[in-house]
Amino acid sequence: MTLRQNYDEQLLELQSMVTRMGGIATEMVRSACAAIQTGDLENARATIERDNEVDELEEQITLKAVVLVMKESPVAGDLKMLTSALGVVGEIEKAADHAVKLARRATKLTGQFPAELKTNLAELAELSIKQFTLSLKLFMDFDGDLAEEIIRNDKVVDELYTVARNRVIELIRKSPESADVYVRSIDALHALEHVADHATEIAERLRLHFSNLARLAREN
């Protein structure tokens, strides 16, 4: 095996670790949403505990990237890829943090998530998880059209969140005695909106990365 082949294998392993970390974060968001909808506190606590897996992977990926930079002296294109990967890892870690926030809201709501908002929650969860899943796919196999789709759909997520937030305000006005429950509910909805924001950030980072690579190729 040549030095370049070994280096390429190390890059692929790093890419696989990032994808695995993203998969865990996605599962956390999905299970936290389920915990809120069903009031399953055991599921909520298990979701919170999984944050340790994400943190450990983040440390391993960061260390591996630093070692690759120090030992291999990567060329400009590879260095940009490593920098991009670390940026993606940061967004994944933040998305996992929002999954933890979702799960903690589930423990505080204890099965009292308002029935009037469950449709809003389901719609926002479905699109946010889809956006995040697509952003991970984009990391593995960049496609300019897919990047644009993810970035464009962020507006749809924002619109869904605005509708849900306005619904919460309306419910608080009608039943101010239940304001605490509604406020915790909107925190959960906001966390989902943030998950989608991190998917958009990943897409924007990758779009810039591949744009820079194309520019380097033209210059050389």
Residue pairs with C-beta under 8 A, 6 or more apart in sequence:
1 9
7 68
7 72
7 74
7 78
10 64
10 68
10 72
11 68
11 78
11 81
11 82
13 64
14 61
14 64
14 65
14 68
14 82
14 85
15 85
15 139
15 140
17 57
17 60
17 61
17 64
18 61
18 85
18 88
18 89
18 92
18 139
19 136
19 139
19 140
20 57
21 54
21 57
21 58
21 61
21 89
21 92
21 93
22 88
22 92
22 132
22 135
22 136
22 139
23 136
24 50
24 53
24 54
24 57
24 96
25 54
25 92
25 93
25 95
25 96
25 99
25 132
26 129
26 132
26 133
26 136
27 50
28 47
28 50
28 51
28 54
28 96
28 99
28 100
28 103
29 95
29 98
29 99
29 102
29 125
29 128
29 129
29 132
29 192
29 195
30 125
30 129
31 43
31 46
31 47
31 99
31 103
32 44
32 47
32 99
32 100
32 102
32 103
32 106
33 102
33 121
33 122
33 125
33 129
33 192
34 40
34 43
35 41
35 43
35 44
35 47
35 102
35 103
35 106
36 44
36 102
36 105
36 106
36 109
36 113
36 121
36 188
37 113
37 118
37 121
37 122
38 111
39 106
39 109
39 110
39 111
39 112
39 113
40 106
41 106
41 107
41 110
43 106
44 103
44 104
44 106
44 107
45 103
45 107
47 99
47 100
47 102
47 103
48 100
48 103
48 104
50 96
51 96
51 97
51 99
51 100
54 92
54 93
54 96
55 93
58 89
58 92
58 93
61 85
61 86
61 89
62 86
62 89
65 82
65 85
65 86
68 74
68 82
69 79
69 82
72 78
74 82
76 216
77 213
77 216
80 209
80 212
80 213
81 209
84 205
84 206
84 209
85 139
87 202
87 205
88 139
88 202
88 205
88 206
91 135
91 198
91 199
91 201
91 202
91 205
92 198
92 202
94 194
94 198
95 132
95 194
95 195
95 198
95 199
98 191
98 192
98 194
98 195
98 198
99 191
99 195
101 187
101 188
101 191
102 188
102 191
102 192
105 184
105 185
105 187
105 188
105 191
106 113
106 188
108 184
109 181
109 184
109 185
109 188
112 181
113 121
113 181
113 185
113 188
114 171
114 178
114 181
114 182
114 185
116 167
116 171
117 164
117 167
117 168
117 171
117 185
117 189
120 160
120 163
120 164
120 167
120 189
121 164
121 185
121 188
121 189
121 192
123 160
124 157
124 160
124 161
124 164
124 189
124 192
124 193
125 192
127 153
127 156
127 157
127 160
127 196
128 157
128 192
128 193
128 195
128 196
128 199
129 195
131 150
131 153
131 154
131 157
131 195
131 196
131 199
131 200
132 195
132 196
132 198
132 199
134 146
134 149
134 150
134 199
134 203
135 150
135 198
135 199
135 200
135 202
135 203
135 206
136 202
137 146
138 146
138 147
138 150
138 202
138 203
138 206
139 202
139 206
142 206
142 210
144 207
144 210
146 203
147 203
147 204
147 206
147 207
148 207
150 199
150 200
150 202
150 203
151 200
151 203
151 204
151 207
153 196
154 196
154 197
154 199
154 200
157 193
157 196
157 197
158 193
160 193
161 189
161 190
161 192
161 193
164 186
164 189
165 186
165 189
165 190
168 182
168 183
168 185
168 186
168 189
171 178
171 182
172 178
172 179
172 182
172 183
175 182
